[in-house]
């Protein structure tokens, strides 16, 4: 470790009067003569990024190219050479963890001098420090409170109630989401566009935003958005304060610049104007948080915003093998909105990226589990394996499979599927339907969603239940016939009990999947999340749909609940050797030897919602997400797609993601599923014509898909890059699936042409007899393969 003398407490110019003034000729001469052992081991591009100290610098740091090392070494270089005092360096990160790691690394390089860096932290931490120093100038006191999301929503509810606005029609959470978006774009109430203000409470959005801000000042409080927004207002309205910070921050460094939003960008531009020594490190190919307000344009227009900027590209990857990098680079090259760089490695080519097709998502989970077991048998640590999914609803089948196999796993970035809040709530409703004496379940959902049955009501119910030694729900049935409760909660509780009675009576007569949907809808639980405008709401709704879908695998509701209880009771291994499961968004910044990437299908990945809402920009962000997923792998990247997936209650024939078509043939190996399942009827892919893949896809199902695609007259035909927004997933909305105007597959709820007792023939399973018909899904007793569920489009009439 190189320890640099601190020359006294490195807290400011008064303490360092005997050292050369930072930036002076003497300091520059000292910088040139200073020994620099901390630079050893840097490659040429990294060293250039460290030593380009003057003027604006953009470091385009690809995945695994050592950006953290560049950032920390650059800080050490500024301190060690006397170009800046530690207190004159502003270093901004996005997470507290990254800030701690940066400080530790700098301390390792320069010793105690790192302790004199008061301005190293997250945007919000630094914004808070500045606001507390000048709180009175923005209408606050220095001890102001920072509200969390729950406090913010409670305050917004008060504002809505004071204005006589129905918070069921116009939920506080929706307004909170709008305000958060406006603050991310540095918009004060008066600057909110009229069209956006009109989207809430009949045009009163901006007015309510202003009232909310007024309440915050009265309460001496700020929310997270204010920590930067009020700092910007402080700088704009008080130029003397801004000038002080501009002089103070001689050098500014920003990590993950591609993830900055408009407010962060404006804040940085203001404080960097004096010295212009702004160094931004980021990767436009890893900008995946547009849904959270991040603006990839901030990094794309850096050279325009800071003329004369030095751009350093870090392209030497120290993480992944050659084939993985080739696949990731070839894929991301299809994006138009990027600055451009090509990752390379001096490592061996390694194993090719594999692409495996499965019959359905259950088979996909089985294949992943078997592959993990095989690798584990060869000594591969489980902790160096990860399964990365596009949406959290994909985790359910994978988790169930791992439980069956006894594979230890952890879910990163959230609880396991059955432990998620919305799943526990839904299960509580179902438990009450099956077992009315389940007090814990009833207590959990009696006021979820909010019904006005709060603690006071529960206390009355508990008192009677204890006295009579009966369950809560039975106690409630007695209470609603008395005057113990006020009329409104008594009426609400009576209606809820009537619902439970009706649902319980339907247990035998109604299919359990249909009953589960009915319970969630009639209870108002699904509607609660549909009205929620938070970023998590869409994912929670997907999880609820996946929960209902999972019921199909069980004969009735009680057996499903028993299964869940056993899964929940599975003791998590104390060992750290566990497979990691997480979403692709949660995987950013992590790396593993082997990465499994399931669900590479159109509509799922790229996600149809992203395409519908953001068009080409959404497609490019999805492609960046695919790039992030591939570059998490050091040694092996394994992609999967399913030919059939249950979406919104219907089985759909799905087609492989266009991203698979965009992978380079030379670095990809298409592998056959061990069970040789029939791959669904989907349009032509570039792989159909590729010699290396033709021999791999030799099953009857693949040959049939090729024959069908020839009849469609073109299909995809390599046009994967030209999909228009909103196309490519009609079936996911319950209608025909259209690709560039061609009908590819159709999956509807209409009656099948086949009936019970019909003889059919399946290319894989052979002849059989139809036992049951459910829309376009057939349950068939095959002569040799036994009972299977298949789509009617994959069978023909037999004898």
C-alpha positions in Angstrom: 0.0 0.0 0.0 1.3 3.4 -0.9 0.7 5.9 2.0 0.9 9.5 1.1 1.9 12.0 3.8 -1.1 14.1 4.8 1.0 17.1 5.8 -1.2 17.8 8.7 -5.0 17.5 8.9 -6.1 17.6 5.3 -9.2 19.6 6.0 -8.7 22.8 4.1 -6.3 25.5 2.8 -5.5 26.9 6.3 -4.1 23.6 7.5 -2.0 23.2 4.4 -0.6 26.6 3.9 3.0 25.2 3.7 2.0 23.0 0.7 1.8 24.1 -2.9 -1.6 25.6 -3.8 -3.6 23.0 -5.7 -3.5 23.6 -9.4 -0.5 25.9 -9.2 2.7 25.5 -11.2 4.4 24.2 -8.1 1.7 21.6 -7.6 2.0 20.6 -11.2 5.7 20.3 -11.0 5.3 18.2 -7.8 2.8 16.0 -9.6 5.2 15.3 -12.4 8.0 14.4 -10.0 5.9 12.4 -7.5 6.4 8.7 -7.3 3.3 6.9 -8.5 3.4 3.2 -7.5 -0.4 3.2 -7.3 -0.5 3.5 -11.1 1.3 0.2 -11.5 -1.0 -2.5 -12.9 -3.2 -0.1 -14.8 -3.5 -0.6 -18.6 -2.9 2.2 -21.0 -6.5 3.3 -21.2 -7.0 3.2 -17.4 -3.9 5.2 -16.8 -5.0 7.8 -19.4 -8.3 8.2 -17.6 -6.5 8.6 -14.2 -4.0 11.2 -15.5 -6.3 13.3 -17.6 -6.9 15.6 -14.6 -7.8 18.9 -16.2 -11.0 19.7 -18.0 -14.1 17.6 -18.6 -13.4 13.9 -19.0 -15.8 11.1 -20.0 -14.7 7.6 -19.2 -16.8 5.1 -21.1 -16.2 2.0 -19.0 -17.7 -1.2 -20.4 -18.8 -4.1 -18.2 -15.9 -5.6 -16.3 -13.3 -3.1 -17.5 -12.2 -1.8 -14.0 -14.1 1.4 -13.6 -14.1 1.4 -9.8 -10.3 1.0 -9.9 -10.0 4.0 -12.3 -12.2 6.2 -10.1 -10.4 5.4 -6.8 -7.0 5.6 -8.4 -7.9 9.0 -9.9 -8.9 10.3 -6.5 -5.6 9.0 -5.0 -3.7 10.6 -7.8 -5.3 14.0 -7.2 -4.5 13.8 -3.5 -1.0 12.2 -3.8 0.2 14.7 -6.3 -1.1 17.8 -4.5 -3.5 18.8 -7.3 -6.3 18.9 -4.7 -6.9 18.8 -1.0 -9.2 15.9 0.0 -11.8 18.4 1.0 -11.8 19.9 -2.5 -12.8 16.7 -4.2 -16.5 16.0 -4.8 -17.1 12.3 -5.6 -20.7 11.2 -6.2 -22.0 7.6 -6.3 -25.5 6.1 -6.5 -25.4 3.9 -3.4 -24.0 4.1 0.1 -22.3 0.7 -0.5 -20.5 2.1 -3.5 -19.5 5.2 -1.5 -18.1 3.1 1.4 -16.2 0.8 -1.1 -14.7 3.9 -2.8 -13.5 5.4 0.5 -12.0 2.1 1.6 -10.1 1.7 -1.7 -8.8 5.3 -1.6 -7.7 4.8 2.0 -5.8 1.7 0.9 -4.0 3.7 -1.7 -3.2 7.0 0.1 -3.7 6.2 3.8 -5.3 8.7 6.3 -5.7 11.4 3.8 -8.8 9.7 2.6 -10.5 10.5 5.9 -10.4 14.2 4.9 -13.0 13.6 2.1 -16.3 15.0 3.5 -17.8 15.2 0.0 -17.8 11.6 -1.0 -21.2 10.1 -1.0 -24.5 9.6 -2.8 -26.4 12.5 -4.6 -28.9 12.5 -1.8 -26.4 12.5 1.0 -24.4 15.4 -0.4 -27.7 17.3 -1.2 -28.8 16.8 2.4 -25.5 18.2 3.7 -25.7 21.3 1.5 -29.4 21.9 2.4 -28.8 21.6 6.2 -26.1 24.3 5.9 -28.4 26.7 4.0 -31.9 25.5 5.1 -33.2 28.9 5.9 -32.6 30.1 2.4 -35.2 27.6 1.0 -37.7 28.0 3.8 -36.5 25.1 6.1 -34.7 24.8 9.4 -31.4 22.9 9.6 -33.0 20.1 11.6 -35.6 19.3 8.9 -37.1 15.8 8.7 -36.6 13.6 5.6 -39.9 11.8 4.8 -39.9 8.2 3.6 -42.4 7.0 1.1 -45.1 6.0 3.7 -44.9 9.5 5.4 -45.1 11.1 2.0 -48.3 9.2 1.0 -49.9 10.0 4.4 -49.2 13.7 3.9 -50.6 13.6 0.4 -53.8 11.9 1.7 -54.2 14.8 4.1 -53.8 17.3 1.2 -56.4 15.4 -0.9 -58.8 15.2 2.0 -58.4 19.0 2.7 -59.3 19.7 -0.9 -62.3 17.3 -0.9 -60.8 15.0 -3.5 -61.9 11.4 -3.5 -58.6 9.5 -2.7 -60.2 6.3 -4.1 -60.7 7.9 -7.5 -57.4 9.8 -7.3 -55.1 7.7 -5.0 -52.4 9.5 -3.0 -49.9 6.9 -4.3 -50.5 7.9 -7.9 -50.0 11.6 -7.0 -46.8 10.7 -5.2 -45.5 8.9 -8.3 -46.3 12.0 -10.5 -44.6 14.3 -8.1 -41.5 12.1 -7.9 -41.3 12.1 -11.7 -41.6 15.9 -11.8 -38.9 16.3 -9.1 -36.6 13.9 -11.0 -36.9 16.3 -13.9 -36.3 19.3 -11.6 -39.8 20.8 -12.2 -41.2 23.1 -9.5 -45.0 23.2 -9.4 -45.2 26.3 -11.6 -43.1 24.5 -14.3 -45.2 21.4 -14.6 -46.5 21.1 -18.2 -50.2 21.7 -18.4 -50.9 18.4 -20.1 -49.2 16.4 -17.3 -51.0 18.4 -14.6 -54.3 17.6 -16.3 -53.7 13.9 -15.8 -54.7 14.0 -12.1 -57.9 15.2 -10.4 -59.3 16.9 -13.4 -56.3 19.2 -14.0 -55.4 19.9 -10.4 -52.1 18.0 -10.4 -49.8 21.0 -10.3 -52.0 22.8 -7.7 -51.9 19.8 -5.4 -48.1 19.5 -5.9 -47.8 23.2 -4.7 -50.1 22.5 -1.7 -48.0 19.5 -0.8 -44.8 21.5 -1.0 -46.4 24.2 1.2 -47.3 21.5 3.8 -43.7 20.2 3.7 -42.4 23.6 4.6 -44.9 24.0 7.5 -43.8 20.6 8.8 -40.1 21.5 8.3 -39.8 18.4 6.1 -38.4 17.4 2.8 -38.9 14.2 0.7 -36.1 12.5 -1.3 -36.8 14.5 -4.4 -36.4 17.8 -2.5 -32.8 17.0 -1.5 -31.7 17.8 -5.0 -34.6 20.0 -6.2 -34.2 22.4 -3.3 -30.4 22.4 -3.8 -30.9 23.4 -7.4 -33.3 26.2 -6.3 -30.8 27.3 -3.7 -28.0 27.5 -6.3 -30.3 29.3 -8.8 -31.7 31.9 -6.4 -28.4 32.5 -4.4 -25.5 32.8 -6.8 -23.1 33.6 -4.0 -23.8 30.2 -2.4 -23.3 28.5 -5.7 -20.0 30.4 -6.3 -18.8 29.2 -2.9 -19.4 25.5 -3.8 -18.0 26.0 -7.3 -14.7 27.3 -5.7 -14.7 24.5 -3.1 -15.1 21.6 -5.6 -12.0 21.9 -7.7 -12.4 18.3 -9.0 -15.7 16.4 -9.4 -16.1 12.7 -10.1 -19.3 10.9 -10.9 -19.9 7.2 -10.9 -22.6 5.5 -13.0 -23.2 8.7 -15.0 -25.6 6.9 -17.4 -28.1 6.5 -14.5 -28.4 10.2 -13.7 -31.8 11.9 -14.1 -32.4 15.5 -15.2 -32.3 16.9 -11.7 -28.9 15.3 -11.0 -27.6 16.4 -14.3 -28.6 20.0 -13.7 -27.1 19.9 -10.2 -23.8 18.7 -11.5 -23.7 21.3 -14.3 -24.2 24.1 -11.8 -21.4 23.1 -9.5 -19.0 22.2 -12.3 -19.1 25.5 -14.1 -16.1 27.1 -12.4 -13.2 24.7 -12.9 -14.8 22.3 -15.4 -12.7 19.5 -14.0 -15.7 17.1 -14.2 -14.9 13.4 -14.7 -17.9 11.2 -15.4 -17.6 7.4 -15.5 -20.3 5.4 -17.0 -21.5 3.0 -19.7 -24.3 4.0 -22.1 -24.7 0.3 -22.8 -25.7 -0.3 -19.2 -28.4 2.4 -18.9 -31.3 0.3 -17.7 -33.2 2.5 -15.3 -35.2 4.7 -17.7 -38.4 3.7 -15.8 -36.9 5.3 -12.7 -36.2 8.6 -14.4 -32.6 7.9 -15.6 -31.8 9.8 -18.9 -29.3 7.9 -21.1 -29.1 11.2 -23.2 -27.1 12.7 -20.3 -24.1 10.5 -21.2 -24.7 10.6 -25.0 -24.5 14.4 -25.2 -21.6 14.8 -22.8 -19.2 16.1 -25.5 -21.9 18.6 -26.7 -22.5 19.9 -23.1 -18.8 20.1 -22.3 -16.9 21.1 -25.5 -13.3 19.9 -25.7 -14.0 17.0 -23.4 -11.6 14.1 -23.3 -13.2 10.7 -24.0 -11.5 7.6 -22.8 -12.9 4.2 -23.7 -12.2 1.3 -21.4 -12.7 -1.8 -23.6 -10.4 -4.4 -22.1 -12.7 -6.7 -20.1 -11.2 -8.6 -17.1 -14.3 -10.6 -16.3 -15.7 -12.6 -19.2 -14.4 -15.0 -21.8 -14.1 -14.2 -25.5 -17.4 -15.9 -26.7 -19.5 -14.1 -24.0 -18.0 -10.7 -24.9 -18.5 -11.3 -28.6 -22.1 -12.2 -28.0 -22.8 -9.2 -25.8 -20.9 -6.8 -28.1 -22.7 -8.1 -31.3 -26.1 -7.8 -29.5 -25.7 -4.2 -28.2 -24.3 -3.1 -31.6 -28.0 -3.2 -32.8 -28.7 -0.1 -30.7 -28.5 3.2 -32.5 -28.5 5.4 -29.4 -25.0 4.7 -28.2 -21.5 6.1 -28.3 -19.9 2.9 -29.4 -17.2 0.6 -28.0 -16.2 -3.0 -28.4 -15.3 -5.1 -25.4 -12.3 -7.4 -25.8 -10.4 -9.7 -23.6 -7.0 -11.4 -23.5 -8.6 -14.4 -21.9 -9.4 -17.6 -23.7 -12.5 -17.9 -25.9 -14.1 -20.2 -23.4 -17.4 -22.0 -23.8 -19.9 -20.7 -26.4 -23.1 -19.0 -25.2 -25.8 -21.7 -25.3 -29.4 -21.3 -26.4 -31.9 -24.0 -25.4 -35.5 -24.3 -26.3 -38.0 -25.9 -23.9 -41.6 -27.1 -24.3 -42.9 -24.8 -21.6 -41.8 -22.8 -18.6 -42.0 -25.8 -16.3 -39.7 -27.7 -18.6 -37.4 -24.7 -18.7 -37.1 -24.7 -14.9 -36.4 -28.5 -15.0 -33.6 -28.0 -17.5 -32.0 -25.3 -15.4 -32.2 -27.4 -12.3 -30.6 -30.4 -14.0 -27.8 -28.2 -15.5 -27.1 -26.8 -12.0 -26.9 -30.3 -10.5 -24.6 -31.4 -13.2 -22.2 -28.5 -12.7 -22.4 -29.0 -8.9 -21.4 -32.6 -9.4 -18.3 -31.3 -11.2 -17.3 -29.2 -8.2 -18.8 -25.9 -9.4 -19.8 -23.8 -6.3 -23.5 -22.9 -6.2 -22.6 -19.4 -5.0 -21.0 -18.8 -8.4 -24.2 -19.6 -10.3 -27.1 -17.2 -10.8 -30.5 -17.3 -12.6 -31.5 -13.9 -14.0 -35.1 -13.3 -14.9 -36.8 -10.4 -16.7 -39.8 -10.2 -14.3 -40.1 -11.6 -10.8 -43.1 -13.7 -11.7 -40.7 -16.0 -13.6 -39.1 -17.0 -10.3 -42.1 -19.1 -9.0 -41.5 -22.2 -11.1 -37.7 -22.0 -10.7 -38.0 -21.7 -7.0 -40.5 -24.6 -6.9 -38.1 -26.7 -8.9 -35.1 -25.9 -6.7 -37.2 -26.9 -3.6 -38.1 -30.2 -5.2 -34.4 -30.9 -6.0 -33.2 -29.7 -2.6 -31.0 -27.0 -4.2 -30.2 -24.2 -1.7 -31.0 -20.8 -3.2 -31.3 -17.1 -2.3 -33.4 -14.4 -3.9 -31.5 -11.2 -4.3 -33.3 -7.9 -4.2 -36.4 -9.2 -2.7 -38.1 -12.1 -0.8 -38.7 -15.5 -2.2 -41.9 -15.8 -4.3 -44.2 -17.1 -1.6 -42.8 -14.6 0.9 -43.7 -11.6 -1.2 -46.2 -9.3 0.5 -48.8 -9.5 -2.3 -48.5 -13.3 -2.4 -48.9 -13.7 1.4 -52.0 -11.4 1.2 -53.5 -13.5 -1.6 -52.7 -16.8 0.2 -54.3 -15.4 3.4 -57.6 -14.8 1.5 -57.4 -18.4 0.1 -56.6 -19.8 3.5 -59.7 -18.1 5.0 -61.9 -19.6 2.2 -60.6 -23.1 2.9 -60.3 -22.8 6.6 -62.5 -20.1 8.2 -60.8 -20.7 11.6 -57.4 -19.4 10.4 -57.2 -16.4 12.7 -53.7 -15.3 11.5 -54.9 -15.2 7.8 -58.1 -13.4 8.7 -56.3 -10.8 10.8 -53.8 -10.1 7.9 -56.5 -9.3 5.3 -59.5 -8.0 7.3 -58.4 -4.5 6.4 -56.4 -5.1 3.2 -57.3 -3.3 1.1 -58.4 -0.5 3.4 -62.0 -1.0 4.5 -62.2 1.1 7.7 -61.7 -2.1 9.8 -58.8 -0.9 11.9 -57.3 -1.7 15.3 -60.5 -0.7 17.2 -62.6 -3.2 15.3 -60.0 -5.9 15.7 -59.8 -5.3 19.5 -63.6 -5.9 19.7 -63.3 -9.1 17.6 -60.4 -10.4 19.7 -62.2 -9.7 23.0 -65.3 -11.7 22.0 -63.2 -14.5 20.4 -61.2 -15.0 23.6 -64.2 -14.8 25.8 -66.2 -17.3 23.8 -63.1 -19.4 22.8 -64.0 -19.3 19.2 -62.1 -18.2 16.0 -62.1 -14.5 14.9 -64.3 -15.0 11.9 -66.9 -16.8 13.9 -66.7 -14.1 16.5 -67.2 -11.5 13.7 -70.5 -13.2 12.7 -71.9 -12.7 16.2 -70.5 -9.1 16.5 -72.2 -7.9 13.2 -75.6 -8.8 14.7 -75.0 -6.6 17.8 -74.4 -3.0 18.4 -70.8 -3.4 19.5 -69.5 -1.7 16.3 -70.5 1.5 14.7 -72.9 1.2 11.7 -70.3 1.7 9.0 -67.7 -0.8 10.1 -70.4 -3.2 11.1 -71.9 -3.0 7.6 -68.5 -3.4 6.0 -67.6 -6.4 8.1 -71.0 -8.0 7.4 -70.4 -7.7 3.6 -66.9 -9.2 3.9 -68.2 -12.2 5.9 -70.9 -12.7 3.3 -68.2 -12.8 0.6 -66.3 -15.4 2.5 -69.4 -17.5 3.0 -70.2 -17.3 -0.8 -66.6 -18.2 -1.7 -66.4 -21.1 0.7 -69.7 -22.5 -0.7 -68.1 -22.3 -4.2 -65.2 -24.5 -3.3 -66.7 -27.7 -4.7 -68.6 -26.3 -7.7 -66.1 -23.7 -9.1 -62.7 -24.6 -10.6 -60.1 -23.5 -8.0 -58.2 -21.3 -10.4 -61.4 -19.4 -11.3 -62.4 -19.2 -7.6 -58.9 -17.7 -6.7 -59.4 -15.0 -9.4 -62.9 -14.3 -8.2 -61.7 -13.9 -4.6 -58.9 -11.5 -5.5 -61.2 -9.4 -7.7 -64.3 -9.3 -5.5 -62.3 -8.5 -2.4 -60.8 -5.5 -4.1 -57.3 -6.7 -3.7 -56.5 -6.8 -7.5 -58.1 -3.4 -8.0 -55.9 -2.0 -5.2 -52.7 -2.8 -7.1 -54.3 -1.8 -10.4 -54.8 1.7 -9.0 -51.4 1.8 -7.5 -49.0 3.9 -9.6 -45.8 2.9 -7.9 -43.0 1.3 -9.9 -43.6 -2.0 -8.1 -47.3 -2.3 -8.8 -47.0 -3.9 -12.3 -44.7 -6.5 -10.9 -47.0 -7.3 -8.0 -49.9 -7.8 -10.5 -47.7 -10.1 -12.6 -46.9 -12.1 -9.4 -50.6 -12.4 -8.5 -51.3 -13.8 -12.0 -48.5 -16.2 -11.7 -49.9 -17.4 -8.3 -53.3 -18.1 -9.9 -51.6 -19.8 -12.8 -49.6 -22.1 -10.5 -52.9 -23.5 -9.0 -53.5 -25.4 -12.3 -50.8 -27.9 -11.3 -52.9 -29.0 -8.3 -56.3 -30.8 -8.2 -57.8 -28.4 -5.7 -57.2 -25.4 -3.4 -56.5 -27.3 -0.2 -53.7 -29.4 -1.9 -52.2 -26.2 -3.3 -52.1 -24.5 0.1 -50.6 -27.6 1.6 -47.8 -27.5 -1.0 -47.2 -23.8 -0.3 -46.9 -24.6 3.4 -44.3 -27.2 2.8 -42.4 -24.9 0.5 -42.5 -22.1 3.0 -41.3 -24.5 5.7 -38.3 -25.6 3.7 -35.4 -24.6 5.9 -33.0 -22.3 4.1 -29.4 -23.5 4.1 -27.1 -21.8 6.5 -24.4 -22.2 4.0 -23.3 -19.4 1.7 -23.1 -21.9 -1.1 -26.5 -21.1 -2.7 -27.7 -20.3 -6.2 -28.7 -16.7 -6.6 -32.0 -15.8 -8.3 -32.8 -12.2 -9.2 -34.2 -9.9 -11.8 -31.8 -8.6 -14.5 -32.2 -5.1 -13.0 -31.0 -6.3 -9.6 -28.0 -8.1 -11.2 -26.3 -4.9 -12.4 -22.8 -4.6 -10.8 -22.7 -8.4 -9.9 -20.8 -11.2 -11.6 -20.9 -15.0 -11.5 -19.0 -17.9 -13.2 -22.2 -19.3 -14.7 -25.4 -17.3 -15.5 -28.7 -18.8 -16.6 -31.0 -16.5 -18.5 -34.5 -18.0 -19.0 -37.5 -16.4 -20.7 -35.9 -15.0 -23.9 -39.2 -14.8 -25.8 -41.0 -11.9 -27.6 -43.3 -10.1 -25.2 -41.5 -11.3 -22.1 -38.0 -10.1 -23.2 -38.1 -7.6 -24.8 -41.0 -6.8 -22.5 -44.1 -5.8 -24.3 -45.0 -3.1 -21.8 -41.7 -1.4 -22.4 -42.3 -1.5 -26.2 -45.8 -0.2 -25.9 -45.0 2.6 -23.6 -41.6 3.8 -25.0 -41.4 2.5 -28.5 -37.9 2.3 -29.9 -36.4 3.9 -26.8 -38.0 1.1 -24.8 -36.6 -1.6 -27.2 -33.1 -0.2 -26.9 -33.3 -0.1 -23.1 -34.5 -3.8 -23.2 -31.5 -4.6 -25.4 -29.2 -2.9 -22.9 -30.7 -5.0 -20.2 -29.9 -8.2 -22.3 -26.3 -6.9 -22.6 -26.1 -6.4 -18.8 -27.4 -10.0 -18.3 -24.8 -11.6 -20.6 -21.9 -9.6 -19.2 -22.7 -10.8 -15.6 -21.2 -14.2 -16.7 -17.5 -14.9 -16.4 -17.3 -18.4 -17.9 -20.8 -19.6 -19.0 -23.9 -17.9 -20.2 -26.9 -20.1 -20.9 -30.0 -18.7 -22.6 -33.5 -20.4 -22.6 -36.8 -19.9 -24.3 -40.1 -21.7 -23.9 -42.3 -22.5 -26.9 -45.4 -22.3 -24.7 -46.1 -20.0 -21.8 -49.3 -19.4 -19.8 -50.0 -15.6 -20.2 -53.1 -13.9 -18.7 -54.8 -17.3 -18.2 -54.2 -18.6 -21.8 -51.6 -20.9 -23.2 -49.7 -19.1 -26.0 -47.3 -20.3 -28.6 -44.4 -18.0 -28.1 -41.5 -17.2 -30.4 -37.8 -16.7 -29.4 -36.7 -13.2 -28.6 -35.4 -11.1 -31.4 -32.3 -10.7 -29.2 -31.5 -14.4 -29.9 -31.5 -13.6 -33.6 -29.0 -10.7 -32.9 -26.4 -13.0 -31.4 -23.3 -13.9 -33.5 -23.4 -17.4 -34.9 -19.7 -18.0 -34.3 -20.1 -17.5 -30.5 -23.4 -19.3 -29.9 -24.3 -23.0 -29.7 -27.9 -24.1 -30.0 -28.4 -27.1 -27.7 -31.3 -29.6 -27.8 -33.4 -30.1 -24.8 -32.6 -33.6 -23.4 -36.3 -34.6 -23.7 -36.4 -33.5 -27.4 -39.6 -31.5 -26.8 -41.5 -30.2 -29.8 -40.6 -26.6 -30.3 -43.5 -24.3 -31.0 -44.6 -23.0 -34.4 -42.8 -19.7 -34.7 -41.6 -17.7 -37.7 -38.3 -17.9 -39.5 -35.2 -17.1 -37.6 -31.8 -16.3 -39.0 -30.7 -19.5 -37.2 -32.8 -21.5 -39.6 -30.4 -20.7 -42.4 -27.2 -21.0 -40.4 -25.3 -24.2 -41.1 -23.9 -24.5 -37.5 -27.5 -24.6 -36.2 -29.2 -26.7 -38.8 -27.8 -30.0 -37.5 -28.7 -29.0 -33.9 -32.4 -28.5 -34.6 -33.2 -31.8 -36.1 -36.2 -32.9 -34.1 -39.6 -33.4 -35.8 -40.9 -30.4 -34.0 -38.2 -28.1 -35.4 -38.7 -29.5 -38.9 -42.4 -28.8 -38.6 -41.8 -25.3 -37.4 -39.6 -24.7 -40.5 -42.3 -26.2 -42.8 -44.9 -23.9 -41.2 -42.7 -20.8 -41.4 -42.2 -21.5 -45.2 -46.0 -21.4 -45.6 -46.1 -18.0 -43.8 -44.1 -16.4 -46.5 -41.4 -14.6 -44.8 -42.1 -14.5 -41.0 -39.3 -12.7 -39.3 -36.7 -13.4 -41.9 -33.9 -11.6 -40.1 -36.0 -8.5 -39.7 -35.6 -8.7 -35.9 -34.2 -5.1 -35.7 -37.3 -3.6 -37.4 -40.1 -4.5 -35.1 -42.4 -1.5 -34.6 -43.4 -0.6 -31.1 -46.5 -2.5 -29.9 -46.0 -5.3 -32.4 -44.9 -8.8 -31.8 -47.0 -9.8 -28.9 -50.6 -9.7 -29.8 -51.1 -13.1 -28.3 -49.9 -11.7 -25.0 -53.0 -9.5 -25.1 -55.2 -12.4 -25.9 -55.4 -12.0 -29.7 -53.4 -13.1 -32.7 -49.7 -12.7 -32.7 -48.6 -10.5 -35.6 -45.0 -10.0 -36.8 -44.6 -7.4 -39.5 -48.2 -8.1 -40.6 -47.9 -11.9 -40.8 -50.0 -14.2 -38.7 -47.6 -16.3 -36.7 -49.7 -18.0 -34.0 -53.2 -17.7 -32.5 -54.3 -18.6 -29.0 -57.8 -17.8 -28.0 -60.3 -18.9 -25.4 -62.7 -20.2 -28.1 -63.7 -23.8 -28.2 -61.3 -26.2 -29.8 -62.2 -28.2 -33.0 -61.4 -31.3 -31.0 -63.7 -32.9 -28.5 -63.6 -35.4 -25.7 -63.0 -39.0 -27.1 -61.4 -37.8 -30.3 -58.4 -39.7 -31.5 -55.4 -37.5 -32.3 -51.8 -37.8 -33.3 -48.9 -35.8 -31.8 -45.5 -35.6 -33.5 -43.6 -36.4 -30.3 -46.1 -38.3 -28.1 -47.7 -40.3 -30.9 -51.4 -41.4 -31.0 -53.8 -40.7 -28.1 -57.4 -40.0 -27.0 -58.6 -36.6 -25.9 -59.7 -36.8 -22.3 -60.6 -33.1 -21.6 -60.7 -29.8 -23.5 -60.0 -26.4 -22.0 -60.1 -23.7 -24.6 -57.1 -24.4 -26.9 -55.5 -26.8 -24.4 -56.1 -30.5 -24.6 -55.6 -33.2 -22.0 -54.7 -36.3 -24.0 -54.2 -39.9 -22.9 -51.4 -41.0 -25.2 -51.1 -44.7 -25.9 -47.4 -44.8 -24.9 -46.6 -41.5 -23.3 -49.4 -41.4 -20.8 -51.5 -38.3 -20.0 -50.2 -34.9 -21.2 -51.4 -31.4 -21.7 -50.9 -30.1 -25.2 -52.1 -27.2 -27.5 -54.6 -28.3 -30.2 -52.4 -26.6 -32.8 -49.8 -29.3 -32.2 -52.0 -32.3 -32.9 -53.9 -33.7 -35.9 -56.8 -36.0 -36.2 -55.7 -39.7 -35.9 -57.3 -43.0 -36.0 
